[in-house]
Amino acid sequence: METPAILFYVFGALSVISALAVVLNTRNTVASAMSLVVTMVSLGIVYVLLEAYLVAVLQIMVYG
């Protein structure tokens, strides 16, 4: 496998795990908010790896 494919799967898994952390950290709102930021940044990186630069910038600027 090539490096972009490995990075795609790593950041895809990170976004899924941090999205689950957003849902499961209902008692600690600060940890939930930080997990949300990690989710949005990792999704932005996934969009960069897919060469959708405008969507990546909008993802990070609007949600991050």
Chimera marker file (.cmm) of the C-alpha trace (Angstrom):
<marker_set name="trace">
<marker id="1" x="0.000" y="0.000" z="0.000" r="1" g="1" b="0" radius="0.5"/>
<marker id="2" x="1.096" y="3.537" z="-0.637" r="1" g="1" b="0" radius="0.5"/>
<marker id="3" x="1.468" y="6.244" z="1.955" r="1" g="1" b="0" radius="0.5"/>
<marker id="4" x="-1.695" y="8.260" z="1.057" r="1" g="1" b="0" radius="0.5"/>
<marker id="5" x="-3.830" y="5.136" z="1.338" r="1" g="1" b="0" radius="0.5"/>
<marker id="6" x="-2.389" y="4.325" z="4.748" r="1" g="1" b="0" radius="0.5"/>
<marker id="7" x="-2.943" y="7.910" z="5.917" r="1" g="1" b="0" radius="0.5"/>
<marker id="8" x="-6.501" y="7.798" z="4.590" r="1" g="1" b="0" radius="0.5"/>
<marker id="9" x="-7.330" y="4.728" z="6.661" r="1" g="1" b="0" radius="0.5"/>
<marker id="10" x="-5.560" y="6.062" z="9.757" r="1" g="1" b="0" radius="0.5"/>
<marker id="11" x="-7.390" y="9.405" z="9.714" r="1" g="1" b="0" radius="0.5"/>
<marker id="12" x="-10.655" y="7.715" z="8.752" r="1" g="1" b="0" radius="0.5"/>
<marker id="13" x="-10.392" y="5.452" z="11.780" r="1" g="1" b="0" radius="0.5"/>
<marker id="14" x="-9.405" y="8.414" z="13.954" r="1" g="1" b="0" radius="0.5"/>
<marker id="15" x="-12.463" y="10.347" z="12.842" r="1" g="1" b="0" radius="0.5"/>
<marker id="16" x="-14.775" y="7.419" z="13.604" r="1" g="1" b="0" radius="0.5"/>
<marker id="17" x="-13.223" y="6.849" z="17.029" r="1" g="1" b="0" radius="0.5"/>
<marker id="18" x="-13.342" y="10.521" z="17.981" r="1" g="1" b="0" radius="0.5"/>
<marker id="19" x="-16.946" y="10.790" z="16.728" r="1" g="1" b="0" radius="0.5"/>
<marker id="20" x="-17.844" y="7.928" z="19.043" r="1" g="1" b="0" radius="0.5"/>
<marker id="21" x="-16.051" y="9.759" z="21.850" r="1" g="1" b="0" radius="0.5"/>
<marker id="22" x="-18.263" y="12.796" z="21.208" r="1" g="1" b="0" radius="0.5"/>
<marker id="23" x="-21.365" y="10.692" z="21.723" r="1" g="1" b="0" radius="0.5"/>
<marker id="24" x="-20.070" y="8.673" z="24.654" r="1" g="1" b="0" radius="0.5"/>
<marker id="25" x="-18.644" y="11.625" z="26.665" r="1" g="1" b="0" radius="0.5"/>
<marker id="26" x="-22.014" y="13.051" z="27.646" r="1" g="1" b="0" radius="0.5"/>
<marker id="27" x="-21.020" y="13.794" z="31.239" r="1" g="1" b="0" radius="0.5"/>
<marker id="28" x="-17.843" y="15.716" z="30.407" r="1" g="1" b="0" radius="0.5"/>
<marker id="29" x="-18.705" y="18.431" z="27.904" r="1" g="1" b="0" radius="0.5"/>
<marker id="30" x="-15.130" y="19.696" z="27.530" r="1" g="1" b="0" radius="0.5"/>
<marker id="31" x="-13.862" y="16.257" z="26.499" r="1" g="1" b="0" radius="0.5"/>
<marker id="32" x="-16.788" y="15.939" z="24.122" r="1" g="1" b="0" radius="0.5"/>
<marker id="33" x="-15.992" y="19.308" z="22.533" r="1" g="1" b="0" radius="0.5"/>
<marker id="34" x="-12.321" y="18.400" z="22.133" r="1" g="1" b="0" radius="0.5"/>
<marker id="35" x="-13.301" y="15.118" z="20.517" r="1" g="1" b="0" radius="0.5"/>
<marker id="36" x="-15.515" y="17.076" z="18.129" r="1" g="1" b="0" radius="0.5"/>
<marker id="37" x="-12.564" y="19.263" z="17.140" r="1" g="1" b="0" radius="0.5"/>
<marker id="38" x="-10.423" y="16.163" z="16.517" r="1" g="1" b="0" radius="0.5"/>
<marker id="39" x="-13.214" y="14.719" z="14.390" r="1" g="1" b="0" radius="0.5"/>
<marker id="40" x="-13.523" y="17.813" z="12.228" r="1" g="1" b="0" radius="0.5"/>
<marker id="41" x="-9.771" y="18.202" z="11.727" r="1" g="1" b="0" radius="0.5"/>
<marker id="42" x="-9.315" y="14.539" z="10.826" r="1" g="1" b="0" radius="0.5"/>
<marker id="43" x="-12.187" y="14.798" z="8.340" r="1" g="1" b="0" radius="0.5"/>
<marker id="44" x="-10.461" y="17.829" z="6.851" r="1" g="1" b="0" radius="0.5"/>
<marker id="45" x="-7.289" y="15.796" z="6.429" r="1" g="1" b="0" radius="0.5"/>
<marker id="46" x="-9.276" y="13.005" z="4.777" r="1" g="1" b="0" radius="0.5"/>
<marker id="47" x="-10.676" y="15.546" z="2.317" r="1" g="1" b="0" radius="0.5"/>
<marker id="48" x="-7.149" y="16.780" z="1.573" r="1" g="1" b="0" radius="0.5"/>
<marker id="49" x="-6.079" y="13.211" z="0.862" r="1" g="1" b="0" radius="0.5"/>
<marker id="50" x="-9.036" y="12.919" z="-1.523" r="1" g="1" b="0" radius="0.5"/>
<marker id="51" x="-7.838" y="16.158" z="-3.196" r="1" g="1" b="0" radius="0.5"/>
<marker id="52" x="-10.999" y="18.065" z="-2.289" r="1" g="1" b="0" radius="0.5"/>
<marker id="53" x="-9.183" y="21.122" z="-0.993" r="1" g="1" b="0" radius="0.5"/>
<marker id="54" x="-12.138" y="23.508" z="-0.906" r="1" g="1" b="0" radius="0.5"/>
<marker id="55" x="-14.224" y="21.085" z="1.141" r="1" g="1" b="0" radius="0.5"/>
<marker id="56" x="-11.264" y="20.515" z="3.483" r="1" g="1" b="0" radius="0.5"/>
<marker id="57" x="-10.790" y="24.243" z="4.082" r="1" g="1" b="0" radius="0.5"/>
<marker id="58" x="-14.508" y="24.763" z="4.639" r="1" g="1" b="0" radius="0.5"/>
<marker id="59" x="-14.649" y="21.788" z="6.989" r="1" g="1" b="0" radius="0.5"/>
<marker id="60" x="-11.897" y="23.149" z="9.183" r="1" g="1" b="0" radius="0.5"/>
<marker id="61" x="-12.952" y="26.801" z="9.031" r="1" g="1" b="0" radius="0.5"/>
<marker id="62" x="-16.653" y="26.290" z="9.707" r="1" g="1" b="0" radius="0.5"/>
<marker id="63" x="-16.606" y="23.408" z="12.167" r="1" g="1" b="0" radius="0.5"/>
<marker id="64" x="-13.132" y="23.545" z="13.668" r="1" g="1" b="0" radius="0.5"/>
<link id1="1" id2="2" r="1" g="1" b="0" radius="0.2"/>
<link id1="2" id2="3" r="1" g="1" b="0" radius="0.2"/>
<link id1="3" id2="4" r="1" g="1" b="0" radius="0.2"/>
<link id1="4" id2="5" r="1" g="1" b="0" radius="0.2"/>
<link id1="5" id2="6" r="1" g="1" b="0" radius="0.2"/>
<link id1="6" id2="7" r="1" g="1" b="0" radius="0.2"/>
<link id1="7" id2="8" r="1" g="1" b="0" radius="0.2"/>
<link id1="8" id2="9" r="1" g="1" b="0" radius="0.2"/>
<link id1="9" id2="10" r="1" g="1" b="0" radius="0.2"/>
<link id1="10" id2="11" r="1" g="1" b="0" radius="0.2"/>
<link id1="11" id2="12" r="1" g="1" b="0" radius="0.2"/>
<link id1="12" id2="13" r="1" g="1" b="0" radius="0.2"/>
<link id1="13" id2="14" r="1" g="1" b="0" radius="0.2"/>
<link id1="14" id2="15" r="1" g="1" b="0" radius="0.2"/>
<link id1="15" id2="16" r="1" g="1" b="0" radius="0.2"/>
<link id1="16" id2="17" r="1" g="1" b="0" radius="0.2"/>
<link id1="17" id2="18" r="1" g="1" b="0" radius="0.2"/>
<link id1="18" id2="19" r="1" g="1" b="0" radius="0.2"/>
<link id1="19" id2="20" r="1" g="1" b="0" radius="0.2"/>
<link id1="20" id2="21" r="1" g="1" b="0" radius="0.2"/>
<link id1="21" id2="22" r="1" g="1" b="0" radius="0.2"/>
<link id1="22" id2="23" r="1" g="1" b="0" radius="0.2"/>
<link id1="23" id2="24" r="1" g="1" b="0" radius="0.2"/>
<link id1="24" id2="25" r="1" g="1" b="0" radius="0.2"/>
<link id1="25" id2="26" r="1" g="1" b="0" radius="0.2"/>
<link id1="26" id2="27" r="1" g="1" b="0" radius="0.2"/>
<link id1="27" id2="28" r="1" g="1" b="0" radius="0.2"/>
<link id1="28" id2="29" r="1" g="1" b="0" radius="0.2"/>
<link id1="29" id2="30" r="1" g="1" b="0" radius="0.2"/>
<link id1="30" id2="31" r="1" g="1" b="0" radius="0.2"/>
<link id1="31" id2="32" r="1" g="1" b="0" radius="0.2"/>
<link id1="32" id2="33" r="1" g="1" b="0" radius="0.2"/>
<link id1="33" id2="34" r="1" g="1" b="0" radius="0.2"/>
<link id1="34" id2="35" r="1" g="1" b="0" radius="0.2"/>
<link id1="35" id2="36" r="1" g="1" b="0" radius="0.2"/>
<link id1="36" id2="37" r="1" g="1" b="0" radius="0.2"/>
<link id1="37" id2="38" r="1" g="1" b="0" radius="0.2"/>
<link id1="38" id2="39" r="1" g="1" b="0" radius="0.2"/>
<link id1="39" id2="40" r="1" g="1" b="0" radius="0.2"/>
<link id1="40" id2="41" r="1" g="1" b="0" radius="0.2"/>
<link id1="41" id2="42" r="1" g="1" b="0" radius="0.2"/>
<link id1="42" id2="43" r="1" g="1" b="0" radius="0.2"/>
<link id1="43" id2="44" r="1" g="1" b="0" radius="0.2"/>
<link id1="44" id2="45" r="1" g="1" b="0" radius="0.2"/>
<link id1="45" id2="46" r="1" g="1" b="0" radius="0.2"/>
<link id1="46" id2="47" r="1" g="1" b="0" radius="0.2"/>
<link id1="47" id2="48" r="1" g="1" b="0" radius="0.2"/>
<link id1="48" id2="49" r="1" g="1" b="0" radius="0.2"/>
<link id1="49" id2="50" r="1" g="1" b="0" radius="0.2"/>
<link id1="50" id2="51" r="1" g="1" b="0" radius="0.2"/>
<link id1="51" id2="52" r="1" g="1" b="0" radius="0.2"/>
<link id1="52" id2="53" r="1" g="1" b="0" radius="0.2"/>
<link id1="53" id2="54" r="1" g="1" b="0" radius="0.2"/>
<link id1="54" id2="55" r="1" g="1" b="0" radius="0.2"/>
<link id1="55" id2="56" r="1" g="1" b="0" radius="0.2"/>
<link id1="56" id2="57" r="1" g="1" b="0" radius="0.2"/>
<link id1="57" id2="58" r="1" g="1" b="0" radius="0.2"/>
<link id1="58" id2="59" r="1" g="1" b="0" radius="0.2"/>
<link id1="59" id2="60" r="1" g="1" b="0" radius="0.2"/>
<link id1="60" id2="61" r="1" g="1" b="0" radius="0.2"/>
<link id1="61" id2="62" r="1" g="1" b="0" radius="0.2"/>
<link id1="62" id2="63" r="1" g="1" b="0" radius="0.2"/>
<link id1="63" id2="64" r="1" g="1" b="0" radius="0.2"/>
</marker_set>
